[in-house]
Amino acid sequence: MPTITFSLKDFCELVGKKLSIEEFKTLLEYAKAELEHAREDEVAVKFNDTNQPYLWCPEGIAWLVKGALGKEKEIPQLKIKKSNNKIIVSKEVTKIRPYISAFTAKGTKLTEYLLKQLIQLQEKLCENYGRKRQKIAVGLYPAQKISFPINYTAIAPNAVHFVPLGENKQMTPSQILENTPKGKEYKWILEKETKYPLLMDSKKEVLSFPPVINSQTAGKLEIGDDFLFFEATGTDQNAVNLSAVIFAQVLQDRGFEISSVNVETPTKKMVSPSTETKKIKITKQQVQQLLGLELKDTEIKQLLEKARYTFTNYVVEVPPYRQDIMHCNDVIEDIAIMYGYNNIEALPITTFTRGETSQINSFISTIRQLLVGQGFQEIFSAILSNKMIMQQKIKSKEEIVEIENYTSQTYSAVRNNILPILLETLSENKHVEYPQKLFEQGIVTKKKADKIIDQEILAIANSHSTANFTELRQTIELMLRLLGTEFKIKETEHTSFISGRAAEIVIAGESVGTFGEIHPEILANFGIEMPVVAAEINVEKLFEKIKNREL
């Protein structure tokens, strides 16, 4: 969750009221935030929510607080002057990073404090809301060094040279990705591309290589600059425009005059940033039903205006810097926040129910105890894994559910089995004393045709120099007998196990699991040097067979 720091004195000036630390802490509740620390004039605020990026700056919190205190109401007005400044978007870049929003800001001189605040907001937006710059990346520039129109295009990796920010020599985009700290950090965003995005002005001066780094000559703000150029690029048009709206509103609050930029793409022309607002209709009955409050029309209007909405005949206009409002319930939640949750009277309990552990959870607890009693150690692994472990190393062709916008290759898919996780654990603990007897019980996600199904699975693994099929069979047979069920052990073939040393557990004519000696090739894939015997059992099937006595 994002944490920001700023001057409490500066914040009080933005709000127009002197606040004590206790008053400040109370007001943070409106922003779903809490005070992390206060050191002299500096305060650090931690947010428990990541869907309201406008709050990640003192100006944004001030918009909300001024409403809550009744100092201002309705949507803060963002005044944008028209200009002839233009950005031309090439067809090539629309295939890579298609969206851009921009504006210029002219006014007061940048102070050291304001520059730090702008950089902080830029970093929080890009890293949190922008998914580490993949979804959005923001650039700020001294506008006096820029000659319009600006070209937003895509180039070959070594097509141009420029000095990246913080460096002292010219590099190509390809060299930047390989040799600079920022390049190495964000290389993953462009690793599949054959061309890279580039911003260049009409004099062929490189402004930046988004989403990686600005140029040293045209992309470095200095204390005292009073004419700024802002741009945000990304893969989501709404998110890119939202970033521009937030920054424009912030700079306007700091005394800057905002001017639009005309964006020309191969298919359309638009004026940036767009301050178009969303309108949502609510009803008095919905408010009463969700909150249990019988509020008058005037009270609802007053509460929504304090939350910085515009309210007319139950049509609510949402501020352009808030894209977290998706549904009428989101609006009604803000009514509750402004009313104060502590002011809503609790209802008496009218029903009584007794909580108890579900039958399958009690069954699973019994299995755990039986395995621990036989010397096995339970592990708890992440539900997310990756194709390398779940498919390639284990030689499995079973489909897995992959994550489209993953942040780490290590956690790019949902696990469909637990056995590969146990093998990966064994491979990382080769230095630990043997025997290593592990098990894990948990949920896996199976992909079957057009359906996604969660299942409760148990995996067992035993590794030491003489681990063998018979030893694991004895473990499984003891567990099943103590569970009070009849079963058969039937020879089978499985890609994970050595041929002739694998079996399935059959109860009432249906297989509920397999076990055997892990194939040497798979052990080699995981870098395991000791023999391993392992099992994987469908706990849900086993439970149903025992529960229904289908013997």
KOLGU-320296 format. One record per residue (C-alpha): residue in one letter; x, y, z. Coordinates in steps of 0.5 Angstrom, whole numbers, padded with zeros to 4 digits, always signed. Layout:
# residues N
aXYZ
...
END
This chain:
# residues 551
m+0000+0000+0000
p+0003+0007-0002
t+0006+0011+0004
i+0007+0019+0002
t+0011+0024+0006
f+0009+0032+0006
s+0009+0038+0011
l+0003+0039+0015
k+0004+0046+0015
d+0004+0046+0008
f-0002+0042+0008
c-0006+0046+0013
e-0005+0052+0008
l-0008+0048+0003
v-0014+0047+0007
g-0014+0054+0010
k-0014+0051+0017
k-0009+0050+0022
l-0010+0043+0025
s-0007+0039+0031
i-0004+0032+0030
e-0010+0029+0033
e-0015+0033+0028
f-0011+0031+0022
k-0011+0024+0024
t-0018+0024+0025
l-0019+0027+0018
l-0015+0022+0015
e-0021+0017+0016
y-0024+0020+0010
a-0019+0018+0006
k-0018+0011+0008
a-0011+0013+0011
e-0008+0013+0017
l-0002+0017+0020
e+0004+0013+0020
h+0009+0018+0024
a+0010+0025+0025
r+0017+0028+0026
e+0017+0035+0027
d+0013+0038+0021
e+0014+0032+0017
v+0008+0027+0017
a+0008+0020+0013
v+0001+0018+0011
k-0001+0011+0009
f-0007+0009+0005
n-0010+0002+0006
d-0013+0003-0001
t-0010+0003-0008
n-0016+0005-0012
q-0016+0013-0011
p-0009+0015-0013
y-0011+0022-0013
l-0010+0022-0005
w-0003+0020-0006
c-0001+0028-0005
p-0003+0033+0000
e-0007+0037-0005
g-0011+0031-0007
i-0012+0030+0001
a-0014+0037+0002
w-0019+0037-0004
l-0023+0031+0000
v-0022+0035+0007
k-0024+0042+0005
g-0031+0038+0003
a-0031+0034+0009
l-0030+0041+0013
g-0035+0045+0009
k-0030+0050+0007
e-0031+0048-0001
k-0037+0043-0004
e-0038+0040-0010
i-0033+0038-0016
p-0026+0042-0016
q-0026+0046-0022
l-0020+0045-0027
k-0019+0051-0031
i-0016+0049-0038
k-0014+0054-0043
k-0014+0052-0050
s-0007+0052-0054
n-0004+0050-0061
n+0001+0046-0058
k+0001+0039-0061
i+0003+0032-0060
i+0003+0027-0067
v+0002+0020-0065
s+0005+0015-0070
k+0002+0009-0073
e+0008+0004-0070
v+0008+0006-0063
t+0000+0005-0063
k+0002-0003-0063
i+0007-0002-0057
r+0004+0003-0052
p-0001+0007-0056
y-0004+0012-0051
i-0002+0019-0049
s-0004+0025-0045
a-0001+0032-0044
f-0001+0039-0042
t+0003+0045-0040
a+0003+0049-0034
k+0006+0056-0033
g+0006+0060-0027
t+0010+0060-0020
k+0017+0058-0020
l+0018+0051-0017
t+0021+0050-0010
e+0025+0045-0008
y+0019+0042-0003
l+0014+0042-0009
l+0019+0039-0014
k+0020+0033-0009
q+0012+0033-0008
l+0011+0032-0016
i+0017+0027-0016
q+0013+0023-0010
l+0007+0023-0014
q+0010+0021-0020
e+0013+0015-0017
k+0007+0013-0013
l+0002+0013-0019
c+0007+0010-0024
e+0009+0004-0019
n+0002+0003-0016
y-0003+0005-0020
g+0001+0004-0026
r+0003-0003-0025
k+0011-0001-0025
r+0010+0003-0031
q+0007-0002-0035
k+0000+0001-0035
i+0002+0008-0034
a+0009+0012-0034
v+0009+0020-0033
g+0014+0025-0035
l+0015+0032-0033
y+0020+0037-0037
p+0022+0044-0037
a+0017+0047-0043
q+0022+0052-0045
k+0027+0047-0048
i+0021+0044-0052
s+0019+0046-0059
f+0012+0044-0061
p+0010+0040-0064
i+0012+0033-0061
n+0013+0027-0064
y+0011+0020-0061
t+0014+0015-0065
a+0017+0008-0065
i+0024+0007-0067
a+0029+0001-0068
p+0033-0001-0061
n+0039+0003-0064
a+0036+0008-0068
v+0038+0014-0064
h+0043+0017-0059
f+0041+0021-0053
v+0044+0022-0046
p+0039+0019-0041
l+0037+0023-0034
g+0043+0022-0029
e+0048+0019-0034
n+0054+0023-0038
k+0054+0020-0044
q+0050+0018-0050
m+0047+0012-0051
t+0042+0008-0055
p+0035+0006-0052
s+0038-0002-0053
q+0044+0001-0049
i+0040+0004-0044
l+0036-0002-0042
e+0043-0006-0041
n+0047-0001-0038
t+0043+0004-0033
p+0039+0002-0027
k+0033+0005-0029
g+0034+0001-0036
k+0035-0006-0032
e+0029-0004-0028
y+0024-0003-0033
k+0027-0007-0039
w+0022-0013-0038
i+0016-0008-0040
l+0019-0008-0047
e+0023-0014-0048
k+0018-0017-0053
e+0018-0011-0057
t+0022-0010-0064
k+0021-0003-0063
y+0021+0002-0057
p+0017+0008-0056
l+0020+0015-0056
l+0018+0022-0055
m+0022+0028-0060
d+0021+0035-0061
s+0020+0038-0068
k+0028+0040-0067
k+0029+0032-0066
e+0031+0033-0059
v+0030+0027-0055
l+0025+0028-0049
s+0024+0021-0047
f+0025+0014-0048
p+0018+0012-0044
p+0017+0008-0040
v+0024+0008-0038
i+0027+0015-0037
n+0028+0022-0039
s+0033+0025-0043
q+0038+0029-0039
t+0038+0035-0044
a+0031+0036-0045
g+0028+0032-0039
k+0030+0035-0033
l+0026+0039-0028
e+0030+0045-0024
i+0029+0049-0018
g+0026+0055-0021
d+0023+0053-0027
d+0016+0056-0028
f+0014+0053-0035
l+0013+0045-0035
f+0011+0040-0040
f+0007+0034-0037
e+0006+0027-0041
a+0003+0020-0039
t+0004+0014-0044
g+0001+0008-0043
t-0003+0002-0045
d-0010+0004-0042
q-0013+0011-0044
n-0017+0012-0038
a-0011+0011-0034
v-0007+0016-0038
n-0012+0021-0038
l-0013+0020-0030
s-0006+0022-0029
a-0006+0028-0033
v-0012+0030-0030
i-0009+0029-0023
f-0003+0033-0024
a-0006+0039-0028
q-0011+0040-0022
v-0005+0039-0017
l-0001+0044-0021
q-0007+0049-0021
d-0007+0049-0014
r+0000+0051-0014
g-0001+0057-0018
f+0000+0054-0025
e-0004+0056-0031
i-0006+0050-0035
s-0006+0049-0042
s-0009+0043-0046
v-0005+0040-0052
n-0008+0037-0058
v-0006+0030-0059
e-0007+0027-0067
t-0007+0020-0068
p-0007+0016-0074
t-0015+0015-0073
k-0017+0021-0069
k-0016+0028-0066
m-0017+0030-0059
v-0016+0035-0054
s-0012+0033-0047
p-0013+0032-0042
s-0020+0031-0042
t-0024+0033-0036
e-0031+0030-0038
t-0035+0027-0032
k-0039+0021-0031
k-0046+0021-0028
i-0049+0016-0024
k-0056+0016-0022
i-0058+0013-0015
t-0065+0013-0011
k-0067+0015-0004
q-0069+0008-0003
q-0062+0005-0005
v-0059+0009+0000
q-0064+0007+0006
q-0063+0000+0004
l-0056+0000+0004
l-0054+0004+0010
g-0061+0003+0014
l-0061+0011+0014
e-0067+0015+0013
l-0064+0021+0010
k-0068+0027+0007
d-0066+0030+0000
t-0063+0036+0003
e-0058+0031+0007
i-0056+0027+0002
k-0055+0033-0003
q-0050+0036+0003
l-0047+0029+0004
l-0045+0028-0003
e-0043+0035-0004
k-0038+0035+0002
a-0035+0028-0002
r-0034+0033-0008
y-0040+0031-0012
t-0045+0035-0016
f-0052+0033-0014
t-0058+0034-0018
n-0065+0031-0017
y-0061+0024-0015
v-0056+0025-0021
v-0049+0025-0018
e-0044+0028-0022
v-0037+0024-0021
p-0030+0029-0021
p-0026+0027-0027
y-0020+0025-0022
r-0024+0019-0019
q-0024+0013-0023
d-0026+0008-0017
i-0033+0010-0018
m-0036+0004-0022
h-0043+0003-0019
c-0048+0007-0015
n-0046+0003-0009
d-0039+0007-0009
v-0043+0013-0009
i-0047+0011-0003
e-0041+0009+0001
d-0038+0016+0000
i-0045+0018+0003
a-0044+0013+0009
i-0036+0016+0010
m-0039+0023+0010
y-0044+0022+0015
g-0039+0018+0019
y-0040+0010+0021
n-0039+0012+0028
n-0046+0016+0028
i-0050+0010+0025
e-0053+0006+0030
a-0052-0001+0031
l-0058-0006+0030
p-0060-0011+0035
i-0058-0018+0034
t-0065-0021+0031
t-0062-0028+0029
f-0058-0033+0033
t-0053-0039+0029
r-0048-0043+0032
g-0041-0043+0028
e-0038-0050+0027
t-0032-0053+0023
s-0035-0056+0016
q-0034-0063+0016
i-0029-0063+0010
n-0025-0059+0014
s-0025-0063+0020
f-0023-0069+0015
i-0017-0065+0013
s-0015-0064+0020
t-0015-0071+0021
i-0011-0073+0015
r-0006-0067+0017
q-0005-0071+0024
l-0004-0077+0021
l+0001-0075+0017
v+0005-0071+0022
g+0004-0077+0027
q+0008-0081+0021
g+0014-0076+0021
f+0012-0071+0016
q+0012-0064+0016
e+0007-0059+0013
i+0009-0054+0008
f+0005-0048+0006
s+0006-0045-0001
a+0003-0040-0005
i-0003-0041-0010
l+0001-0037-0015
s+0007-0041-0019
n+0009-0041-0026
k+0009-0045-0033
m+0016-0047-0032
i+0015-0051-0025
m+0008-0053-0027
q+0009-0056-0034
q+0016-0056-0036
k+0020-0059-0031
i+0014-0064-0029
k+0013-0066-0036
s+0006-0064-0036
k+0001-0063-0041
e-0005-0061-0037
e-0007-0054-0038
i-0006-0048-0033
v-0010-0042-0032
e-0005-0036-0033
i-0005-0029-0031
e-0005-0024-0036
n-0002-0018-0033
y+0003-0021-0028
t+0008-0017-0024
s+0013-0023-0023
q+0015-0029-0028
t+0015-0033-0022
y+0008-0032-0020
s+0005-0032-0027
a+0000-0038-0027
v-0005-0041-0022
r-0002-0048-0019
n-0006-0054-0022
n-0002-0059-0018
i+0002-0059-0011
l+0007-0064-0013
p+0011-0060-0017
i+0011-0055-0011
l+0014-0060-0006
l+0019-0062-0011
e+0021-0055-0012
t+0022-0054-0004
l+0026-0061-0004
s+0031-0058-0010
e+0032-0051-0005
n+0033-0055+0001
k+0038-0060-0001
h+0043-0058+0004
v+0038-0060+0010
e+0039-0066+0013
y+0035-0073+0010
p+0030-0076+0010
q+0026-0070+0008
k+0018-0072+0009
l+0014-0066+0007
f+0006-0066+0005
e+0002-0060+0003
q-0006-0060+0003
g-0009-0054-0001
i-0013-0051-0007
v-0011-0052-0014
t-0015-0049-0020
k-0016-0054-0026
k-0018-0052-0033
k-0023-0056-0036
a-0026-0054-0043
d-0029-0048-0042
k-0030-0048-0034
i-0025-0047-0028
i-0025-0051-0022
d-0022-0051-0015
q-0020-0057-0012
e-0018-0059-0005
i-0011-0063-0006
l-0006-0067-0002
a+0001-0068-0004
i+0006-0072+0000
a+0013-0073-0002
n+0019-0077+0002
s+0026-0076+0000
h+0032-0080+0002
s+0038-0085-0001
t+0033-0091+0000
a+0026-0088-0001
n+0022-0093-0005
f+0015-0095-0007
t+0014-0100-0002
e+0015-0095+0004
l+0010-0089+0001
r+0005-0095+0000
q+0006-0097+0007
t+0005-0089+0009
i-0002-0089+0005
e-0005-0095+0007
l-0004-0093+0014
m-0007-0087+0013
l-0013-0090+0009
r-0014-0095+0014
l-0014-0090+0020
l-0019-0086+0016
g-0024-0092+0016
t-0024-0094+0009
e-0023-0100+0004
f-0019-0099-0002
k-0015-0102-0007
i-0008-0100-0010
k-0008-0101-0017
e-0002-0101-0022
t-0002-0095-0027
e+0003-0091-0031
h+0004-0084-0030
t+0009-0079-0034
s+0012-0076-0027
f+0013-0083-0024
i+0018-0089-0026
s+0014-0094-0031
g+0012-0100-0026
r+0013-0096-0020
a+0007-0092-0020
a+0000-0094-0017
e-0007-0091-0016
i-0011-0091-0010
v-0018-0094-0012
i-0024-0093-0008
a-0031-0096-0010
g-0029-0097-0017
e-0026-0089-0018
s-0019-0087-0017
v-0018-0082-0012
g-0010-0081-0013
t-0004-0083-0015
f+0003-0085-0012
g+0010-0087-0014
e+0017-0086-0015
i+0019-0080-0019
h+0022-0081-0025
p+0030-0079-0026
e+0029-0074-0031
i+0024-0070-0027
l+0029-0070-0021
a+0034-0068-0026
n+0030-0062-0028
f+0029-0060-0021
g+0036-0061-0019
i+0034-0066-0014
e+0040-0071-0013
m+0036-0076-0008
p+0031-0081-0010
v+0024-0078-0008
v+0017-0082-0008
a+0011-0078-0008
a+0003-0078-0008
e-0002-0073-0010
i-0009-0075-0008
n-0016-0071-0009
v-0019-0070-0002
e-0026-0068-0004
k-0027-0075-0008
l-0024-0078-0002
f-0028-0075+0003
e-0034-0076-0001
k-0033-0084-0002
i-0032-0084+0006
k-0038-0080+0007
n-0042-0084+0003
r-0039-0090+0004
e-0039-0092-0003
l-0035-0098-0002
END
